[in-house]
């Protein structure tokens, strides 16, 4: 499959990339590049990050995001192509296949202030630094009312290629330690823009979840095991009870210790560190398997003939750029807080206070339902 990438620059200097799979753009006979004539101020700069001495985690402080766009009407959507609504959008072109651009209200940025102290209040307990990195927005389609699950396999493959392209580019930035591609979907998750889109964060540190996984994976290997994520995948495939769907290159399963009322992991059979490392066959199958998984998730709580749009967080956990890259592999985790129609799972005292999760269902029931609603 051929996808053409075209770089453009927005009025405030932020980068934008079109990923085209349709003519006349994929061949280069026409270009998406259109001047952005909006009177924008300077591009957003990085905030600050501080290290919590009680957990060792970095916390990003991004006060400027309080002013970000919040649930605009459809005719003012900043992710639609320009010319469709009453105001110019973040995408200058009048149409697009898939587009990626730097977030206007970034939590992390390569544009860093020079006045962030090395220590908070001069105390060695609280290291501080600029929240250097990068945040990008990925628009899956120009259809404002669409969803990822409504994409064609061809367009889903273009999104995968865009994720892979950006993962490779962002991983090469100085100071980036890990790249995370994800989609937040639904008001219940806290989404502030209805247009189908995801985000990419390039962190200047290894995220806490991955730090813990690296520790466990190193211990597993030292104890005589192999690749921990791969060993879990093999065990789930042997057991079979929680496998949702499987192909030649990918298997989706509900983990044996699922925390959420709906949770699925999608893992490649081959040990690959990130999306950029997937070969063409793996990307082709992923486009089909992922679409089927999302469509089953939408049928989870409803009549298969009348699917309900499930709120979820879908995150691609990728290996860190540097140390430990060989210990973990690429894996998608999809979770939902919707435990029943109209009923949310809230993180109450045990979960939010102690990090000790209590699930109101079993992984085997979740998996059985996802097999039941297969097309």
Residue pairs with C-beta under 8 A, 6 or more apart in sequence:
1 21
1 154
1 157
1 158
1 161
1 280
1 284
2 21
2 26
3 19
3 20
3 21
3 26
3 157
3 158
3 161
3 162
4 18
4 19
4 20
4 21
4 25
4 26
4 27
4 28
5 17
5 18
5 19
5 165
6 17
6 18
6 20
6 25
6 31
6 32
6 33
7 15
7 16
7 17
8 15
8 16
8 17
8 18
8 32
8 33
8 34
8 36
8 92
9 15
9 16
9 36
10 16
10 36
10 38
10 40
10 90
10 92
10 101
10 102
11 36
11 37
11 38
11 39
11 40
12 40
12 41
12 42
12 43
12 104
13 43
14 43
14 101
14 102
14 104
15 101
15 102
16 90
16 91
16 92
16 99
16 100
16 101
16 102
17 99
17 100
17 101
17 162
17 165
17 166
18 25
18 32
18 93
18 96
18 97
18 98
18 99
19 97
19 98
19 99
19 100
19 158
19 159
19 161
19 162
19 165
20 26
20 32
20 96
20 97
20 98
20 158
21 97
21 98
21 154
21 155
21 157
21 158
22 97
23 29
24 30
25 31
25 32
25 97
32 93
32 96
34 82
34 92
34 93
34 94
35 92
36 88
36 92
37 88
38 88
43 102
43 104
43 109
43 111
44 64
44 103
44 104
44 105
44 106
44 109
44 111
45 64
45 109
45 111
45 112
45 113
46 106
46 108
46 109
46 110
46 111
46 112
46 113
46 130
46 131
46 132
46 133
47 60
47 61
47 62
47 63
47 64
47 107
47 130
47 131
48 60
48 61
48 116
48 128
48 129
48 130
48 131
49 58
49 59
49 60
49 61
49 128
49 129
49 130
49 131
49 204
49 205
50 58
50 59
50 61
50 120
50 126
50 127
50 128
51 57
51 58
51 59
51 126
51 127
51 128
52 58
52 59
53 125
53 126
55 208
56 208
56 211
57 208
58 204
58 205
60 107
60 108
60 131
61 131
62 105
62 106
62 107
62 131
64 105
65 105
65 107
67 105
68 104
68 105
68 192
69 78
69 105
69 192
69 193
70 192
71 192
71 193
71 194
72 78
72 193
74 80
74 85
74 144
74 194
75 84
75 85
75 86
75 87
76 85
76 86
76 87
77 84
77 85
77 89
77 144
77 193
77 194
77 195
78 89
78 90
78 104
78 193
79 89
79 90
79 91
79 137
79 139
79 144
79 193
79 195
79 197
80 89
80 91
80 142
80 144
80 195
81 89
81 91
81 93
81 94
81 95
81 96
81 142
82 88
82 89
82 91
82 92
82 93
82 94
83 94
84 94
84 144
90 101
90 104
90 137
91 99
91 101
91 139
93 99
95 142
96 139
96 142
97 141
97 142
97 155
97 158
98 138
98 139
98 140
98 141
98 155
98 158
98 159
98 162
99 138
99 139
100 136
100 137
100 138
100 139
100 162
100 166
100 200
101 136
101 137
102 109
102 134
102 135
102 136
102 137
103 135
103 136
103 137
103 199
106 134
106 135
107 131
107 135
107 201
108 131
108 132
108 133
108 134
108 135
108 201
108 202
108 203
108 204
109 131
109 132
109 133
109 134
109 135
110 132
110 133
110 134
110 173
112 130
112 131
112 132
113 130
116 128
116 129
116 130
117 128
118 127
118 128
118 129
119 126
119 127
119 128
120 126
120 127
120 128
129 204
131 204
132 175
132 204
133 173
133 175
133 176
133 201
133 202
133 203
133 204
134 170
134 173
134 176
134 200
134 201
134 202
135 199
135 200
135 201
135 202
136 166
136 170
136 199
136 200
136 202
137 197
137 198
137 199
137 200
138 159
138 162
138 163
138 166
138 181
138 197
138 198
138 199
138 200
139 195
139 196
139 197
140 146
140 148
140 151
140 155
140 159
140 196
140 197
140 198
141 150
141 151
141 155
141 196
143 150
143 196
144 194
144 195
146 196
147 185
147 196
147 294
147 298
147 309
148 156
148 159
148 183
148 185
148 196
148 291
148 294
149 291
149 294
149 295
149 297
149 298
151 159
151 291
153 287
153 288
153 291
154 287
156 287
156 288
156 290
156 291
157 283
157 284
157 286
157 287
160 275
160 278
160 283
160 286
160 287
160 290
161 283
163 181
163 200
163 275
163 316
164 274
164 275
164 276
164 278
164 283
165 276
166 179
166 181
166 200
167 179
167 181
167 200
167 274
167 275
167 276
167 318
168 276
170 176
170 179
170 200
170 202
171 179
171 202
171 274
171 276
171 321
173 202
175 204
176 202
176 203
176 204
176 321
177 203
177 204
177 205
177 206
177 320
177 321
177 322
178 202
178 203
178 205
178 206
178 207
178 210
178 318
178 319
178 320
178 321
179 200
179 201
179 202
179 203
179 274
179 318
179 321
180 200
180 201
180 203
180 207
180 315
180 316
180 317
180 318
181 198
181 199
181 200
181 275
181 315
181 316
181 318
182 198
182 199
182 200
182 201
182 313
182 314
182 315
182 316
183 197
183 198
183 199
183 312
183 313
183 314
183 315
184 190
184 191
184 198
184 199
184 313
185 191
185 196
185 309
185 310
185 311
185 312
185 313
185 314
186 309
186 310
186 311
186 312
187 311
188 311
188 337
188 338
188 344
189 311
189 312
189 313
189 337
198 314
206 214
206 320
206 324
209 317
210 317
210 320
210 328
213 228
213 229
213 317
213 328
214 320
214 324
214 327
214 328
216 228
217 227
217 228
217 229
217 324
217 327
217 328
218 324
218 327
220 226
220 228
220 231
221 227
221 228
221 327
225 231
227 271
227 327
227 328
227 329
228 327
228 328
229 267
229 328
229 329
229 331
230 271
230 329
232 255
233 251
233 253
233 267
233 269
236 242
236 243
236 251
236 253
236 255
236 256
237 243
237 246
237 251
237 253
239 256
241 364
241 367
242 253
242 254
242 255
242 256
242 363
242 364
242 366
242 367
243 251
243 252
243 253
243 367
244 252
244 253
244 254
244 264
244 293
244 296
244 367
244 370
244 371
245 251
245 252
245 289
245 292
245 293
245 296
245 370
245 371
245 374
246 252
247 285
247 288
247 289
248 269
248 281
248 285
249 268
249 269
249 270
249 281
249 282
249 285
249 286
250 266
250 267
250 268
250 269
250 282
250 285
250 286
250 289
251 266
251 267
251 269
252 264
252 265
252 266
252 267
252 289
252 293
253 264
253 265
253 267
253 367
254 263
254 264
254 265
254 363
254 364
254 366
254 367
254 370
255 263
255 265
255 363
256 363
257 363
258 359
258 363
258 366
259 335
259 357
259 359
260 335
260 336
260 337
260 345
260 359
261 336
261 337
261 338
261 339
261 340
261 345
261 359
261 360
261 361
261 366
262 297
262 300
262 310
262 312
262 334
262 335
262 336
262 338
262 339
262 366
263 333
263 334
263 335
263 336
263 363
263 366
264 293
264 297
264 333
264 334
264 366
264 370
265 331
265 332
265 333
265 334
266 289
266 290
266 293
266 331
266 332
266 334
267 329
267 330
267 331
267 332
268 278
268 282
268 286
268 329
268 330
270 282
271 329
272 278
272 282
272 329
272 330
273 318
273 319
273 325
273 326
273 328
273 329
273 330
274 318
274 319
274 330
275 316
275 318
275 330
277 330
278 286
278 330
290 332
292 374
292 375
293 334
293 370
294 314
295 307
295 375
296 370
296 373
296 374
296 375
297 310
297 312
297 334
297 336
297 370
298 307
298 308
298 309
298 310
299 307
299 308
299 373
300 308
300 310
300 336
300 369
300 370
300 373
301 308
301 310
301 338
301 340
301 341
302 308
302 341
304 373
304 375
308 341
310 336
310 338
311 336
311 337
311 338
312 334
312 335
312 336
313 334
313 335
313 336
314 332
314 333
314 334
315 332
315 333
315 334
316 330
316 331
316 332
317 328
317 330
317 331
317 332
317 333
318 330
319 325
319 326
319 327
319 328
319 329
319 330
320 328
337 344
337 345
337 346
338 344
338 345
339 345
339 360
339 361
345 360
350 356
350 357
350 358
351 357
351 358
